[in-house]
Amino acid sequence: MAVPKRKQSNSRTGHRRSHDAKRPRQLMSCARCATVVPTHTVCPNCGNYMGRVMVEADES
């Protein structure tokens, strides 16, 4: 079984982990009702996605 010859330095470990930080969700406004919605998601307010109606909205 392969075993490392030397301990990996803290600097090298930090370089490897530099892309592991959490990032905020990307938000966009709905083209139809201007509600702020995460990208690639059906709008919960009007049911619109990429210019098409995916879910019928409740008129209550």
PyMOL Python script that loads the backbone (N, CA, C, O; Angstrom):
from pymol import cmd

cmd.read_pdbstr("""\
ATOM      1  N   MET A   1       0.839  -1.178   0.000  1.00  0.00           N
ATOM      2  CA  MET A   1       0.000   0.000   0.000  1.00  0.00           C
ATOM      3  C   MET A   1       0.886   1.245   0.000  1.00  0.00           C
ATOM      4  O   MET A   1       1.892   1.296   0.708  1.00  0.00           O
ATOM      5  N   ALA A   2       0.517   2.227  -0.781  1.00  0.00           N
ATOM      6  CA  ALA A   2       1.314   3.449  -0.890  1.00  0.00           C
ATOM      7  C   ALA A   2       1.147   4.308   0.365  1.00  0.00           C
ATOM      8  O   ALA A   2       0.036   4.530   0.846  1.00  0.00           O
ATOM      9  N   VAL A   3       2.275   4.781   0.877  1.00  0.00           N
ATOM     10  CA  VAL A   3       2.282   5.623   2.071  1.00  0.00           C
ATOM     11  C   VAL A   3       3.134   6.851   1.773  1.00  0.00           C
ATOM     12  O   VAL A   3       4.213   6.709   1.197  1.00  0.00           O
ATOM     13  N   PRO A   4       2.685   8.069   2.148  1.00  0.00           N
ATOM     14  CA  PRO A   4       3.482   9.260   1.892  1.00  0.00           C
ATOM     15  C   PRO A   4       4.808   9.222   2.655  1.00  0.00           C
ATOM     16  O   PRO A   4       4.864   8.792   3.807  1.00  0.00           O
ATOM     17  N   LYS A   5       5.868   9.679   1.994  1.00  0.00           N
ATOM     18  CA  LYS A   5       7.191   9.700   2.629  1.00  0.00           C
ATOM     19  C   LYS A   5       7.309  10.817   3.655  1.00  0.00           C
ATOM     20  O   LYS A   5       7.954  10.649   4.690  1.00  0.00           O
ATOM     21  N   ARG A   6       6.689  11.956   3.370  1.00  0.00           N
ATOM     22  CA  ARG A   6       6.810  13.119   4.253  1.00  0.00           C
ATOM     23  C   ARG A   6       5.426  13.679   4.590  1.00  0.00           C
ATOM     24  O   ARG A   6       4.455  13.485   3.859  1.00  0.00           O
ATOM     25  N   LYS A   7       5.375  14.380   5.726  1.00  0.00           N
ATOM     26  CA  LYS A   7       4.143  15.057   6.127  1.00  0.00           C
ATOM     27  C   LYS A   7       3.870  16.204   5.164  1.00  0.00           C
ATOM     28  O   LYS A   7       4.783  16.933   4.775  1.00  0.00           O
ATOM     29  N   GLN A   8       2.606  16.357   4.784  1.00  0.00           N
ATOM     30  CA  GLN A   8       2.234  17.465   3.903  1.00  0.00           C
ATOM     31  C   GLN A   8       2.197  18.749   4.720  1.00  0.00           C
ATOM     32  O   GLN A   8       1.613  18.775   5.803  1.00  0.00           O
ATOM     33  N   SER A   9       2.806  19.805   4.220  1.00  0.00           N
ATOM     34  CA  SER A   9       2.912  21.055   4.979  1.00  0.00           C
ATOM     35  C   SER A   9       1.548  21.739   5.109  1.00  0.00           C
ATOM     36  O   SER A   9       0.620  21.485   4.341  1.00  0.00           O
ATOM     37  N   ASN A  10       1.465  22.618   6.117  1.00  0.00           N
ATOM     38  CA  ASN A  10       0.223  23.370   6.327  1.00  0.00           C
ATOM     39  C   ASN A  10      -0.089  24.261   5.139  1.00  0.00           C
ATOM     40  O   ASN A  10      -1.257  24.445   4.794  1.00  0.00           O
ATOM     41  N   SER A  11       0.930  24.812   4.515  1.00  0.00           N
ATOM     42  CA  SER A  11       0.738  25.676   3.350  1.00  0.00           C
ATOM     43  C   SER A  11       0.128  24.890   2.194  1.00  0.00           C
ATOM     44  O   SER A  11      -0.791  25.363   1.525  1.00  0.00           O
ATOM     45  N   ARG A  12       0.641  23.700   1.971  1.00  0.00           N
ATOM     46  CA  ARG A  12       0.137  22.870   0.876  1.00  0.00           C
ATOM     47  C   ARG A  12      -1.310  22.436   1.142  1.00  0.00           C
ATOM     48  O   ARG A  12      -2.137  22.397   0.230  1.00  0.00           O
ATOM     49  N   THR A  13      -1.594  22.114   2.396  1.00  0.00           N
ATOM     50  CA  THR A  13      -2.958  21.744   2.776  1.00  0.00           C
ATOM     51  C   THR A  13      -3.901  22.922   2.556  1.00  0.00           C
ATOM     52  O   THR A  13      -5.010  22.747   2.051  1.00  0.00           O
ATOM     53  N   GLY A  14      -3.461  24.124   2.935  1.00  0.00           N
ATOM     54  CA  GLY A  14      -4.276  25.319   2.742  1.00  0.00           C
ATOM     55  C   GLY A  14      -4.534  25.608   1.277  1.00  0.00           C
ATOM     56  O   GLY A  14      -5.637  26.015   0.912  1.00  0.00           O
ATOM     57  N   HIS A  15      -3.529  25.404   0.428  1.00  0.00           N
ATOM     58  CA  HIS A  15      -3.703  25.608  -1.014  1.00  0.00           C
ATOM     59  C   HIS A  15      -4.748  24.639  -1.566  1.00  0.00           C
ATOM     60  O   HIS A  15      -5.555  25.011  -2.418  1.00  0.00           O
ATOM     61  N   ARG A  16      -4.731  23.415  -1.088  1.00  0.00           N
ATOM     62  CA  ARG A  16      -5.694  22.420  -1.564  1.00  0.00           C
ATOM     63  C   ARG A  16      -7.107  22.783  -1.130  1.00  0.00           C
ATOM     64  O   ARG A  16      -8.064  22.577  -1.876  1.00  0.00           O
ATOM     65  N   ARG A  17      -7.237  23.326   0.085  1.00  0.00           N
ATOM     66  CA  ARG A  17      -8.556  23.629   0.628  1.00  0.00           C
ATOM     67  C   ARG A  17      -9.060  25.025   0.256  1.00  0.00           C
ATOM     68  O   ARG A  17     -10.109  25.445   0.744  1.00  0.00           O
ATOM     69  N   SER A  18      -8.352  25.732  -0.576  1.00  0.00           N
ATOM     70  CA  SER A  18      -8.723  27.122  -0.879  1.00  0.00           C
ATOM     71  C   SER A  18     -10.051  27.228  -1.614  1.00  0.00           C
ATOM     72  O   SER A  18     -10.675  28.289  -1.590  1.00  0.00           O
ATOM     73  N   HIS A  19     -10.501  26.165  -2.265  1.00  0.00           N
ATOM     74  CA  HIS A  19     -11.754  26.211  -3.019  1.00  0.00           C
ATOM     75  C   HIS A  19     -12.911  25.562  -2.267  1.00  0.00           C
ATOM     76  O   HIS A  19     -13.989  25.399  -2.838  1.00  0.00           O
ATOM     77  N   ASP A  20     -12.722  25.189  -1.011  1.00  0.00           N
ATOM     78  CA  ASP A  20     -13.752  24.487  -0.255  1.00  0.00           C
ATOM     79  C   ASP A  20     -14.716  25.404   0.479  1.00  0.00           C
ATOM     80  O   ASP A  20     -15.670  24.918   1.087  1.00  0.00           O
ATOM     81  N   ALA A  21     -14.501  26.717   0.442  1.00  0.00           N
ATOM     82  CA  ALA A  21     -15.341  27.649   1.193  1.00  0.00           C
ATOM     83  C   ALA A  21     -16.752  27.685   0.594  1.00  0.00           C
ATOM     84  O   ALA A  21     -16.930  27.519  -0.613  1.00  0.00           O
ATOM     85  N   LYS A  22     -17.743  27.902   1.451  1.00  0.00           N
ATOM     86  CA  LYS A  22     -19.119  28.013   0.980  1.00  0.00           C
ATOM     87  C   LYS A  22     -19.308  29.351   0.277  1.00  0.00           C
ATOM     88  O   LYS A  22     -18.725  30.360   0.675  1.00  0.00           O
ATOM     89  N   ARG A  23     -20.108  29.350  -0.745  1.00  0.00           N
ATOM     90  CA  ARG A  23     -20.401  30.577  -1.484  1.00  0.00           C
ATOM     91  C   ARG A  23     -21.892  30.865  -1.385  1.00  0.00           C
ATOM     92  O   ARG A  23     -22.692  29.938  -1.264  1.00  0.00           O
ATOM     93  N   PRO A  24     -22.280  32.151  -1.435  1.00  0.00           N
ATOM     94  CA  PRO A  24     -23.709  32.466  -1.362  1.00  0.00           C
ATOM     95  C   PRO A  24     -24.442  31.985  -2.609  1.00  0.00           C
ATOM     96  O   PRO A  24     -23.852  31.898  -3.686  1.00  0.00           O
ATOM     97  N   ARG A  25     -25.725  31.674  -2.463  1.00  0.00           N
ATOM     98  CA  ARG A  25     -26.530  31.213  -3.589  1.00  0.00           C
ATOM     99  C   ARG A  25     -26.657  32.326  -4.615  1.00  0.00           C
ATOM    100  O   ARG A  25     -26.789  33.498  -4.261  1.00  0.00           O
ATOM    101  N   GLN A  26     -26.616  31.957  -5.878  1.00  0.00           N
ATOM    102  CA  GLN A  26     -26.804  32.943  -6.930  1.00  0.00           C
ATOM    103  C   GLN A  26     -28.295  33.207  -7.075  1.00  0.00           C
ATOM    104  O   GLN A  26     -29.092  32.280  -7.220  1.00  0.00           O
ATOM    105  N   LEU A  27     -28.656  34.473  -7.033  1.00  0.00           N
ATOM    106  CA  LEU A  27     -30.056  34.860  -7.133  1.00  0.00           C
ATOM    107  C   LEU A  27     -30.280  35.687  -8.385  1.00  0.00           C
ATOM    108  O   LEU A  27     -29.386  36.405  -8.833  1.00  0.00           O
ATOM    109  N   MET A  28     -31.472  35.585  -8.944  1.00  0.00           N
ATOM    110  CA  MET A  28     -31.868  36.410 -10.087  1.00  0.00           C
ATOM    111  C   MET A  28     -33.317  36.798  -9.887  1.00  0.00           C
ATOM    112  O   MET A  28     -34.035  36.173  -9.106  1.00  0.00           O
ATOM    113  N   SER A  29     -33.744  37.830 -10.592  1.00  0.00           N
ATOM    114  CA  SER A  29     -35.140  38.232 -10.466  1.00  0.00           C
ATOM    115  C   SER A  29     -35.949  37.560 -11.566  1.00  0.00           C
ATOM    116  O   SER A  29     -35.487  37.417 -12.698  1.00  0.00           O
ATOM    117  N   CYS A  30     -37.143  37.158 -11.220  1.00  0.00           N
ATOM    118  CA  CYS A  30     -38.052  36.509 -12.172  1.00  0.00           C
ATOM    119  C   CYS A  30     -38.419  37.524 -13.255  1.00  0.00           C
ATOM    120  O   CYS A  30     -38.722  38.677 -12.948  1.00  0.00           O
ATOM    121  N   ALA A  31     -38.392  37.103 -14.502  1.00  0.00           N
ATOM    122  CA  ALA A  31     -38.683  38.006 -15.620  1.00  0.00           C
ATOM    123  C   ALA A  31     -40.146  38.411 -15.659  1.00  0.00           C
ATOM    124  O   ALA A  31     -40.489  39.456 -16.213  1.00  0.00           O
ATOM    125  N   ARG A  32     -41.006  37.595 -15.077  1.00  0.00           N
ATOM    126  CA  ARG A  32     -42.437  37.876 -15.146  1.00  0.00           C
ATOM    127  C   ARG A  32     -42.943  38.703 -13.966  1.00  0.00           C
ATOM    128  O   ARG A  32     -43.695  39.660 -14.152  1.00  0.00           O
ATOM    129  N   CYS A  33     -42.523  38.326 -12.733  1.00  0.00           N
ATOM    130  CA  CYS A  33     -43.080  39.008 -11.566  1.00  0.00           C
ATOM    131  C   CYS A  33     -42.020  39.725 -10.726  1.00  0.00           C
ATOM    132  O   CYS A  33     -42.361  40.343  -9.717  1.00  0.00           O
ATOM    133  N   ALA A  34     -40.749  39.657 -11.116  1.00  0.00           N
ATOM    134  CA  ALA A  34     -39.631  40.349 -10.471  1.00  0.00           C
ATOM    135  C   ALA A  34     -39.360  39.883  -9.045  1.00  0.00           C
ATOM    136  O   ALA A  34     -38.761  40.619  -8.260  1.00  0.00           O
ATOM    137  N   THR A  35     -39.793  38.673  -8.698  1.00  0.00           N
ATOM    138  CA  THR A  35     -39.460  38.087  -7.396  1.00  0.00           C
ATOM    139  C   THR A  35     -38.038  37.552  -7.460  1.00  0.00           C
ATOM    140  O   THR A  35     -37.632  37.011  -8.489  1.00  0.00           O
ATOM    141  N   VAL A  36     -37.276  37.691  -6.385  1.00  0.00           N
ATOM    142  CA  VAL A  36     -35.907  37.178  -6.354  1.00  0.00           C
ATOM    143  C   VAL A  36     -35.965  35.666  -6.133  1.00  0.00           C
ATOM    144  O   VAL A  36     -36.535  35.189  -5.152  1.00  0.00           O
ATOM    145  N   VAL A  37     -35.357  34.915  -7.076  1.00  0.00           N
ATOM    146  CA  VAL A  37     -35.428  33.454  -7.086  1.00  0.00           C
ATOM    147  C   VAL A  37     -34.028  32.904  -7.324  1.00  0.00           C
ATOM    148  O   VAL A  37     -33.274  33.498  -8.095  1.00  0.00           O
ATOM    149  N   PRO A  38     -33.643  31.774  -6.684  1.00  0.00           N
ATOM    150  CA  PRO A  38     -32.365  31.142  -7.022  1.00  0.00           C
ATOM    151  C   PRO A  38     -32.345  30.715  -8.490  1.00  0.00           C
ATOM    152  O   PRO A  38     -33.388  30.402  -9.063  1.00  0.00           O
ATOM    153  N   THR A  39     -31.164  30.703  -9.091  1.00  0.00           N
ATOM    154  CA  THR A  39     -31.059  30.337 -10.499  1.00  0.00           C
ATOM    155  C   THR A  39     -31.484  28.892 -10.725  1.00  0.00           C
ATOM    156  O   THR A  39     -31.371  28.070  -9.816  1.00  0.00           O
ATOM    157  N   HIS A  40     -31.966  28.572 -11.905  1.00  0.00           N
ATOM    158  CA  HIS A  40     -32.406  27.244 -12.324  1.00  0.00           C
ATOM    159  C   HIS A  40     -33.503  26.695 -11.427  1.00  0.00           C
ATOM    160  O   HIS A  40     -33.530  25.504 -11.116  1.00  0.00           O
ATOM    161  N   THR A  41     -34.419  27.586 -11.010  1.00  0.00           N
ATOM    162  CA  THR A  41     -35.509  27.193 -10.125  1.00  0.00           C
ATOM    163  C   THR A  41     -36.813  27.796 -10.637  1.00  0.00           C
ATOM    164  O   THR A  41     -36.834  28.929 -11.116  1.00  0.00           O
ATOM    165  N   VAL A  42     -37.895  27.036 -10.533  1.00  0.00           N
ATOM    166  CA  VAL A  42     -39.214  27.551 -10.896  1.00  0.00           C
ATOM    167  C   VAL A  42     -39.605  28.620  -9.877  1.00  0.00           C
ATOM    168  O   VAL A  42     -39.422  28.434  -8.674  1.00  0.00           O
ATOM    169  N   CYS A  43     -40.135  29.720 -10.355  1.00  0.00           N
ATOM    170  CA  CYS A  43     -40.544  30.820  -9.474  1.00  0.00           C
ATOM    171  C   CYS A  43     -41.707  30.359  -8.597  1.00  0.00           C
ATOM    172  O   CYS A  43     -42.732  29.918  -9.117  1.00  0.00           O
ATOM    173  N   PRO A  44     -41.562  30.456  -7.270  1.00  0.00           N
ATOM    174  CA  PRO A  44     -42.663  30.017  -6.395  1.00  0.00           C
ATOM    175  C   PRO A  44     -43.867  30.958  -6.426  1.00  0.00           C
ATOM    176  O   PRO A  44     -44.965  30.572  -6.024  1.00  0.00           O
ATOM    177  N   ASN A  45     -43.669  32.184  -6.897  1.00  0.00           N
ATOM    178  CA  ASN A  45     -44.748  33.171  -6.909  1.00  0.00           C
ATOM    179  C   ASN A  45     -45.673  32.985  -8.115  1.00  0.00           C
ATOM    180  O   ASN A  45     -46.895  32.955  -7.972  1.00  0.00           O
ATOM    181  N   CYS A  46     -45.068  32.858  -9.320  1.00  0.00           N
ATOM    182  CA  CYS A  46     -45.908  32.781 -10.527  1.00  0.00           C
ATOM    183  C   CYS A  46     -45.779  31.455 -11.272  1.00  0.00           C
ATOM    184  O   CYS A  46     -46.542  31.213 -12.208  1.00  0.00           O
ATOM    185  N   GLY A  47     -44.833  30.580 -10.886  1.00  0.00           N
ATOM    186  CA  GLY A  47     -44.697  29.272 -11.536  1.00  0.00           C
ATOM    187  C   GLY A  47     -44.006  29.326 -12.874  1.00  0.00           C
ATOM    188  O   GLY A  47     -44.106  28.376 -13.651  1.00  0.00           O
ATOM    189  N   ASN A  48     -43.302  30.414 -13.172  1.00  0.00           N
ATOM    190  CA  ASN A  48     -42.640  30.608 -14.459  1.00  0.00           C
ATOM    191  C   ASN A  48     -41.197  30.115 -14.401  1.00  0.00           C
ATOM    192  O   ASN A  48     -40.526  30.270 -13.380  1.00  0.00           O
ATOM    193  N   TYR A  49     -40.717  29.517 -15.501  1.00  0.00           N
ATOM    194  CA  TYR A  49     -39.318  29.100 -15.599  1.00  0.00           C
ATOM    195  C   TYR A  49     -38.872  29.228 -17.045  1.00  0.00           C
ATOM    196  O   TYR A  49     -39.424  28.576 -17.931  1.00  0.00           O
ATOM    197  N   MET A  50     -37.874  30.068 -17.281  1.00  0.00           N
ATOM    198  CA  MET A  50     -37.309  30.299 -18.617  1.00  0.00           C
ATOM    199  C   MET A  50     -38.383  30.658 -19.648  1.00  0.00           C
ATOM    200  O   MET A  50     -38.379  30.154 -20.771  1.00  0.00           O
ATOM    201  N   GLY A  51     -39.301  31.538 -19.243  1.00  0.00           N
ATOM    202  CA  GLY A  51     -40.304  32.040 -20.168  1.00  0.00           C
ATOM    203  C   GLY A  51     -41.510  31.138 -20.363  1.00  0.00           C
ATOM    204  O   GLY A  51     -42.403  31.463 -21.146  1.00  0.00           O
ATOM    205  N   ARG A  52     -41.552  30.006 -19.665  1.00  0.00           N
ATOM    206  CA  ARG A  52     -42.693  29.078 -19.792  1.00  0.00           C
ATOM    207  C   ARG A  52     -43.345  28.886 -18.438  1.00  0.00           C
ATOM    208  O   ARG A  52     -42.692  28.993 -17.400  1.00  0.00           O
ATOM    209  N   VAL A  53     -44.642  28.600 -18.455  1.00  0.00           N
ATOM    210  CA  VAL A  53     -45.362  28.327 -17.214  1.00  0.00           C
ATOM    211  C   VAL A  53     -45.203  26.849 -16.908  1.00  0.00           C
ATOM    212  O   VAL A  53     -45.673  26.001 -17.666  1.00  0.00           O
ATOM    213  N   MET A  54     -44.535  26.535 -15.788  1.00  0.00           N
ATOM    214  CA  MET A  54     -44.298  25.146 -15.398  1.00  0.00           C
ATOM    215  C   MET A  54     -45.350  24.664 -14.389  1.00  0.00           C
ATOM    216  O   MET A  54     -45.799  23.518 -14.428  1.00  0.00           O
ATOM    217  N   VAL A  55     -45.724  25.574 -13.488  1.00  0.00           N
ATOM    218  CA  VAL A  55     -46.693  25.226 -12.446  1.00  0.00           C
ATOM    219  C   VAL A  55     -47.770  26.301 -12.467  1.00  0.00           C
ATOM    220  O   VAL A  55     -47.471  27.494 -12.525  1.00  0.00           O
ATOM    221  N   GLU A  56     -49.012  25.870 -12.420  1.00  0.00           N
ATOM    222  CA  GLU A  56     -50.100  26.832 -12.367  1.00  0.00           C
ATOM    223  C   GLU A  56     -50.122  27.490 -10.997  1.00  0.00           C
ATOM    224  O   GLU A  56     -50.148  26.797  -9.980  1.00  0.00           O
ATOM    225  N   ALA A  57     -50.111  28.818 -10.954  1.00  0.00           N
ATOM    226  CA  ALA A  57     -50.109  29.547  -9.685  1.00  0.00           C
ATOM    227  C   ALA A  57     -51.520  29.598  -9.111  1.00  0.00           C
ATOM    228  O   ALA A  57     -52.506  29.707  -9.840  1.00  0.00           O
ATOM    229  N   ASP A  58     -51.588  29.518  -7.792  1.00  0.00           N
ATOM    230  CA  ASP A  58     -52.893  29.624  -7.117  1.00  0.00           C
ATOM    231  C   ASP A  58     -53.302  31.082  -7.058  1.00  0.00           C
ATOM    232  O   ASP A  58     -52.513  31.933  -6.647  1.00  0.00           O
ATOM    233  N   GLU A  59     -54.524  31.377  -7.463  1.00  0.00           N
ATOM    234  CA  GLU A  59     -55.036  32.755  -7.429  1.00  0.00           C
ATOM    235  C   GLU A  59     -55.866  32.917  -6.160  1.00  0.00           C
ATOM    236  O   GLU A  59     -57.085  33.070  -6.238  1.00  0.00           O
ATOM    237  N   SER A  60     -55.220  32.884  -4.985  1.00  0.00           N
ATOM    238  CA  SER A  60     -55.979  33.014  -3.741  1.00  0.00           C
ATOM    239  C   SER A  60     -55.628  34.267  -3.005  1.00  0.00           C
ATOM    240  O   SER A  60     -56.178  34.529  -1.935  1.00  0.00           O
TER     241      SER A  60
END
""", "prot")
cmd.dss("prot")
cmd.show_as("cartoon", "prot")
cmd.util.cbc("prot")
cmd.orient("prot")
